[in-house]
Amino acid sequence: MKVVAGLLLAAALSAALLWITPPENAYNAPFLLAQQLLEGRTYLPSFLPWLEMFRHDGRDYICYPPMVSFVLVPFVWATQGGLTQPYINTALILGSAFLLYLLVRRLPGVEKLAWVAALAYAIGTPMLYSAASGDVWLLMHSEGNFFLLLALLLAIRHPVVAGFCFMVAAQSRYAISIASIAFGLAFLDAAPRGARLRGAIRTGLWFTLGALPPLLAVLWFQWATLGDPFFPPYEAAWREYGLRVPRFGTQYFWGNLPVYTYQMPRLLPEFPWLRFYGGGQSIFAMSPFFLGIFLADVRRTWVLAFLAGSLPMVGFYLLYFWSGSAQYGARYMQDLYPLLIPVALSAFARPGRGWRVALWLLLGLSIAINVYGLFVTRFL
């Protein structure tokens, strides 16, 4: 019966997300570059003014991390371009929901909530909005989530492959590199007693070895296109646009804090009753089940590892000069979903009916907010 229920849930989620996925999105620069890469070009044939692009040495480049396009190349090649960027984005979201289900099944204390994790990720967070858009800014997070979850699943048994997947995630969303802290603590916890440090270092070295190929591919691309392996397209574009402000600083803290902690949709006195600002809304407003983070079961070593890998990432974004707007929800916080969803669920996995009731209420509210928010912002 559990298998049948799981298959029905997977089918329902797939049908729902595919139903709201648009066939095209105009902001599809990574998809266009993936097509050019298959033809041996590292640039677009012409400058498209509605995309974030820049010119270098007479050629037209997109501003996004090269890995974002690298990930799309197999999809474009296998389908001859028939699977458009929004559908690839939705496929990554569904894949991430499945990987999250497998991951939570392995985490002590929350195993029985694995299907809740998948449901929460797919329709109880702004990933639902992401599926209904499929633009480049959301695609990057979908790629990062998918490969970070794959790395978390494979970390202990297959560290080389996990390292490869982790670097793909980190080169899709640079901030994900901070999550390496969680992997280091996981390697330490899994090492044999009496030789933990030595065992963790050995596993970490295999992990690092696996991370080298995708990193070297990106460095080669940046050297071949911009003449400097350590000069990413973002920096090249910002230089061309004349952006001179510091990328990080305490002066950004108070402006970013509401987006990541307490900013709510505005209540309206008449239909549609809610307005979702382009500046973003807190993950606790959009997905109230994340409130479980504050009551997480910190007796679990994996909870501590996941928190250690995610909280510095929050600090990174609090001090960053840009908060991701225009956006629905707090877009940058999507990078943390693979770590924070299991942590939040650990609070509700404690014995006692009250915890389950609280989980159902908060999860139901999260789904309702995101479904209604999607209707208000995309289909109204």
C-alpha positions as CSV (number, residue, x, y, z in Angstrom):
1,M,0.0,0.0,0.0
2,K,2.9,2.4,0.8
3,V,4.3,1.9,-2.6
4,V,1.0,2.5,-4.3
5,A,0.5,5.6,-2.2
6,G,4.0,6.9,-3.1
7,L,3.4,6.3,-6.8
8,L,0.0,8.1,-6.7
9,L,1.7,11.1,-4.9
10,A,4.5,11.2,-7.5
11,A,2.0,11.1,-10.3
12,A,-0.2,13.8,-8.7
13,L,2.8,16.1,-8.2
14,S,4.1,15.5,-11.7
15,A,0.7,16.2,-13.2
16,A,0.2,19.3,-11.2
17,L,3.6,20.8,-11.9
18,L,3.6,19.9,-15.6
19,W,0.1,21.4,-15.9
20,I,1.3,24.8,-14.7
21,T,4.6,24.7,-16.7
22,P,4.6,27.2,-19.6
23,P,5.9,25.9,-22.9
24,E,8.4,28.8,-23.2
25,N,9.9,31.6,-21.2
26,A,11.6,34.6,-22.9
27,Y,14.3,34.7,-20.2
28,N,16.0,31.5,-21.4
29,A,19.6,32.6,-22.0
30,P,21.2,29.4,-20.5
31,F,19.1,27.3,-22.9
32,L,20.1,29.4,-25.9
33,L,23.8,29.1,-24.8
34,A,23.4,25.3,-24.4
35,Q,22.3,25.1,-28.0
36,Q,25.3,27.1,-29.1
37,L,27.7,24.9,-27.0
38,L,26.5,21.9,-28.9
39,E,27.5,23.6,-32.1
40,G,31.0,24.5,-30.7
41,R,30.3,28.2,-29.8
42,T,30.7,29.7,-26.3
43,Y,28.6,32.8,-27.1
44,L,25.3,33.8,-28.6
45,P,25.0,34.8,-32.3
46,S,23.6,38.2,-31.5
47,F,22.8,40.5,-28.6
48,L,19.3,40.0,-27.2
49,P,18.3,43.2,-25.2
50,W,15.8,41.5,-23.0
51,L,18.4,39.1,-21.6
52,E,21.2,40.0,-19.2
53,M,24.1,40.1,-21.6
54,F,27.4,41.8,-22.2
55,R,29.9,42.2,-25.1
56,H,33.6,41.1,-24.9
57,D,36.1,41.2,-27.7
58,G,33.2,41.7,-30.2
59,R,31.2,38.7,-29.0
60,D,27.9,38.5,-27.1
61,Y,27.9,36.6,-23.8
62,I,25.3,35.9,-21.2
63,C,25.9,37.0,-17.6
64,Y,25.2,33.7,-15.8
65,P,27.6,31.1,-14.4
66,P,28.7,28.7,-17.2
67,M,27.6,25.7,-15.3
68,V,23.9,26.8,-15.6
69,S,24.2,26.2,-19.3
70,F,26.4,23.1,-19.0
71,V,23.7,21.3,-17.0
72,L,21.2,21.9,-19.9
73,V,23.4,20.5,-22.6
74,P,22.5,16.8,-22.1
75,F,18.7,17.8,-22.1
76,V,19.1,19.8,-25.3
77,W,21.2,17.1,-27.0
78,A,18.9,14.2,-26.0
79,T,15.7,16.0,-27.1
80,Q,17.2,18.0,-30.0
81,G,15.9,21.2,-28.3
82,G,12.4,19.8,-28.0
83,L,12.4,20.0,-24.2
84,T,12.3,23.7,-23.5
85,Q,13.9,25.5,-20.5
86,P,10.6,25.6,-18.4
87,Y,10.1,21.9,-18.8
88,I,13.7,21.2,-17.8
89,N,13.3,23.4,-14.8
90,T,10.1,21.5,-13.8
91,A,11.9,18.1,-14.3
92,L,14.6,19.3,-12.0
93,I,12.1,20.3,-9.3
94,L,10.3,16.9,-9.5
95,G,13.7,15.2,-9.4
96,S,14.7,17.2,-6.4
97,A,11.4,16.2,-4.6
98,F,12.2,12.6,-5.2
99,L,15.8,13.0,-4.1
100,L,14.6,14.8,-0.9
101,Y,12.3,11.9,-0.3
102,L,15.2,9.4,-0.5
103,L,17.4,11.6,1.7
104,V,14.9,12.0,4.5
105,R,14.2,8.3,4.5
106,R,17.9,7.9,5.5
107,L,18.0,10.5,8.2
108,P,17.4,9.1,11.7
109,G,14.3,10.4,13.4
110,V,12.5,11.8,10.4
111,E,12.3,8.7,8.1
112,K,8.5,8.5,8.3
113,L,8.2,12.1,7.1
114,A,10.0,11.5,3.8
115,W,6.9,11.9,1.7
116,V,6.0,15.0,3.6
117,A,9.3,16.5,2.7
118,A,8.7,15.8,-1.0
119,L,5.2,17.3,-0.8
120,A,6.4,20.4,1.1
121,Y,9.2,21.0,-1.4
122,A,7.2,20.7,-4.5
123,I,4.0,22.6,-3.6
124,G,4.5,24.0,-0.1
125,T,7.3,26.4,-1.1
126,P,7.9,28.9,-4.0
127,M,9.2,26.0,-6.0
128,L,5.6,25.8,-7.2
129,Y,5.9,29.3,-8.6
130,S,9.3,28.3,-10.1
131,A,7.6,25.5,-12.1
132,A,5.0,28.0,-13.4
133,S,7.8,30.3,-14.6
134,G,10.9,28.5,-15.6
135,D,13.0,31.7,-16.1
136,V,16.8,31.7,-15.8
137,W,16.9,33.1,-12.3
138,L,14.7,30.3,-10.9
139,L,16.4,27.6,-13.1
140,M,19.7,28.3,-11.3
141,H,18.2,27.4,-8.0
142,S,16.5,24.3,-9.3
143,E,19.9,23.1,-10.7
144,G,21.6,23.9,-7.4
145,N,19.0,22.0,-5.4
146,F,19.0,18.9,-7.5
147,F,22.8,18.4,-7.5
148,L,23.2,19.4,-3.8
149,L,20.6,16.8,-2.9
150,L,22.3,14.2,-5.1
151,A,25.6,15.0,-3.3
152,L,24.0,14.7,0.1
153,L,22.6,11.3,-0.9
154,L,26.0,10.0,-2.2
155,A,28.4,11.7,0.2
156,I,29.3,8.8,2.5
157,R,29.2,5.8,0.1
158,H,30.3,7.4,-3.1
159,P,32.3,10.5,-2.1
160,V,33.9,11.0,-5.6
161,V,30.6,11.2,-7.3
162,A,29.2,13.3,-4.5
163,G,32.1,15.7,-4.9
164,F,31.3,16.0,-8.6
165,C,27.6,16.7,-7.9
166,F,28.4,19.2,-5.2
167,M,30.7,21.2,-7.4
168,V,28.0,21.3,-10.2
169,A,25.6,22.7,-7.5
170,A,28.2,25.2,-6.3
171,Q,29.0,26.4,-9.8
172,S,25.3,26.8,-10.5
173,R,24.8,28.8,-7.3
174,Y,28.1,30.0,-5.8
175,A,26.7,30.3,-2.3
176,I,26.1,26.6,-2.1
177,S,29.9,26.1,-1.7
178,I,29.3,27.2,1.9
179,A,27.3,23.9,2.5
180,S,30.7,22.1,2.3
181,I,30.7,22.5,6.1
182,A,27.9,20.1,6.3
183,F,29.8,17.5,4.3
184,G,32.9,17.9,6.4
185,L,30.9,17.2,9.6
186,A,29.1,14.3,7.9
187,F,32.5,12.7,7.0
188,L,33.7,13.2,10.5
189,D,30.6,11.6,12.0
190,A,30.7,8.6,9.6
191,A,34.4,7.9,10.2
192,P,35.4,4.9,12.4
193,R,35.7,5.6,16.1
194,G,39.3,6.2,17.1
195,A,40.3,7.4,13.6
196,R,37.7,9.9,12.9
197,L,39.9,12.8,11.8
198,R,42.0,10.6,9.6
199,G,38.9,8.9,8.1
200,A,37.2,12.3,7.5
201,I,40.2,13.7,5.8
202,R,40.5,10.6,3.5
203,T,36.9,10.8,2.5
204,G,37.2,14.6,2.1
205,L,40.1,14.1,-0.3
206,W,38.1,11.7,-2.5
207,F,35.2,14.2,-2.4
208,T,37.6,17.0,-3.5
209,L,39.0,14.8,-6.3
210,G,35.5,14.4,-7.6
211,A,34.9,18.1,-7.4
212,L,37.8,19.0,-9.7
213,P,36.4,18.1,-13.2
214,P,33.4,20.4,-13.1
215,L,35.5,23.1,-11.5
216,L,38.2,22.8,-14.1
217,A,35.6,22.9,-16.9
218,V,34.2,26.2,-15.6
219,L,37.7,27.7,-15.2
220,W,38.6,26.6,-18.7
221,F,35.4,28.2,-20.1
222,Q,36.2,31.5,-18.3
223,W,39.8,31.5,-19.5
224,A,38.7,30.7,-23.1
225,T,36.0,33.4,-23.2
226,L,37.2,36.1,-20.9
227,G,40.9,35.5,-20.8
228,D,41.0,34.9,-17.0
229,P,39.9,31.6,-15.4
230,F,39.0,33.4,-12.2
231,F,36.9,36.1,-13.8
232,P,33.2,34.9,-13.9
233,P,30.7,36.3,-16.3
234,Y,28.8,38.1,-13.5
235,E,31.9,40.2,-12.8
236,A,32.5,40.9,-16.5
237,A,28.9,42.1,-16.9
238,W,28.9,44.2,-13.7
239,R,32.1,45.9,-14.9
240,E,30.5,46.7,-18.3
241,Y,27.4,48.0,-16.6
242,G,29.5,50.3,-14.4
243,L,28.5,48.6,-11.1
244,R,31.0,49.9,-8.6
245,V,29.3,49.2,-5.2
246,P,30.9,46.7,-2.8
247,R,29.5,43.2,-3.2
248,F,29.3,42.6,0.6
249,G,29.0,44.9,3.6
250,T,27.2,45.4,6.9
251,Q,25.3,48.3,5.2
252,Y,23.1,45.8,3.4
253,F,22.1,43.9,6.6
254,W,19.1,45.9,7.6
255,G,17.7,46.1,4.1
256,N,18.1,42.3,3.6
257,L,16.9,41.2,7.1
258,P,13.1,41.6,6.5
259,V,13.3,39.7,3.2
260,Y,14.8,36.7,5.0
261,T,13.1,36.8,8.3
262,Y,9.7,38.5,8.7
263,Q,8.5,40.3,5.5
264,M,4.9,39.3,4.7
265,P,2.6,39.6,1.7
266,R,0.4,42.7,2.1
267,L,-3.2,42.2,3.2
268,L,-5.7,44.0,1.0
269,P,-9.3,45.0,2.0
270,E,-10.7,43.5,-1.2
271,F,-10.0,40.7,-3.8
272,P,-7.4,39.3,-4.3
273,W,-6.8,40.0,-0.6
274,L,-3.1,39.5,-0.8
275,R,-0.3,41.3,-2.7
276,F,3.1,39.7,-3.1
277,Y,5.8,42.3,-3.3
278,G,8.6,42.0,-5.8
279,G,11.1,42.7,-3.0
280,G,10.3,39.3,-1.6
281,Q,8.7,37.6,1.4
282,S,10.2,35.6,4.2
283,I,10.4,31.8,4.0
284,F,8.4,31.7,7.2
285,A,5.6,33.7,5.6
286,M,5.5,31.7,2.4
287,S,6.2,28.3,4.0
288,P,5.2,28.4,7.7
289,F,6.4,24.8,8.3
290,F,9.9,26.3,8.2
291,L,9.1,27.6,11.7
292,G,10.1,24.0,12.8
293,I,13.7,25.2,12.4
294,F,13.5,27.1,15.7
295,L,12.4,23.8,17.5
296,A,14.7,21.5,15.5
297,D,15.8,18.3,17.3
298,V,19.5,19.3,17.8
299,R,20.2,16.0,19.5
300,R,20.6,14.6,16.0
301,T,24.1,14.9,14.6
302,W,22.8,15.4,11.1
303,V,20.6,18.3,12.2
304,L,23.7,20.0,13.6
305,A,25.6,19.3,10.4
306,F,22.8,20.7,8.2
307,L,22.5,23.8,10.4
308,A,26.2,24.4,10.3
309,G,26.1,24.2,6.5
310,S,23.1,26.5,6.1
311,L,23.3,29.2,8.7
312,P,26.5,30.7,7.3
313,M,24.8,30.8,3.9
314,V,22.1,32.9,5.5
315,G,24.8,35.2,6.8
316,F,26.3,35.4,3.3
317,Y,23.0,36.6,1.9
318,L,22.3,39.1,4.7
319,L,25.5,40.9,3.8
320,Y,25.1,40.6,0.0
321,F,24.4,43.8,-1.9
322,W,21.3,42.3,-3.7
323,S,18.4,40.4,-2.3
324,G,17.2,38.7,-5.4
325,S,14.3,41.0,-6.3
326,A,12.1,41.1,-8.3
327,Q,10.9,37.9,-6.9
328,Y,8.2,35.8,-5.3
329,G,9.2,34.7,-1.9
330,A,12.8,34.9,-0.9
331,R,14.4,33.5,-4.0
332,Y,18.0,33.1,-2.6
333,M,16.7,31.0,0.3
334,Q,15.8,28.3,-2.2
335,D,19.5,27.3,-2.1
336,L,18.9,26.2,1.5
337,Y,15.8,24.1,1.0
338,P,17.7,20.8,0.7
339,L,19.2,21.4,4.2
340,L,16.5,23.3,6.0
341,I,13.4,21.2,5.0
342,P,14.8,18.1,6.9
343,V,15.9,20.3,9.8
344,A,12.4,21.8,10.1
345,L,10.7,18.4,9.9
346,S,12.9,17.1,12.8
347,A,10.9,19.3,15.1
348,F,7.6,17.6,14.2
349,A,9.0,14.1,14.2
350,R,9.1,14.0,18.0
351,P,6.6,11.7,19.8
352,G,3.2,13.1,20.5
353,R,0.1,13.8,18.5
354,G,0.4,17.5,19.0
355,W,3.5,17.6,16.9
356,R,1.8,15.9,14.0
357,V,-1.3,18.2,14.3
358,A,1.1,21.2,14.2
359,L,2.8,19.8,11.1
360,W,-0.4,19.2,9.3
361,L,-1.7,22.7,10.0
362,L,1.6,24.4,9.0
363,L,2.0,22.3,5.9
364,G,-1.6,22.8,4.8
365,L,-1.1,26.6,5.3
366,S,2.1,26.5,3.3
367,I,0.4,24.8,0.4
368,A,-2.6,27.1,0.5
369,I,-0.3,30.2,0.5
370,N,1.7,29.0,-2.4
371,V,-1.2,27.8,-4.5
372,Y,-3.1,31.1,-3.9
373,G,0.1,33.2,-4.4
374,L,0.7,31.4,-7.7
375,F,-2.9,32.2,-8.8
376,V,-2.6,35.9,-7.8
377,T,0.8,36.5,-9.3
378,R,0.8,34.3,-12.5
379,F,-2.8,33.6,-13.5
380,L,-4.9,36.5,-12.2
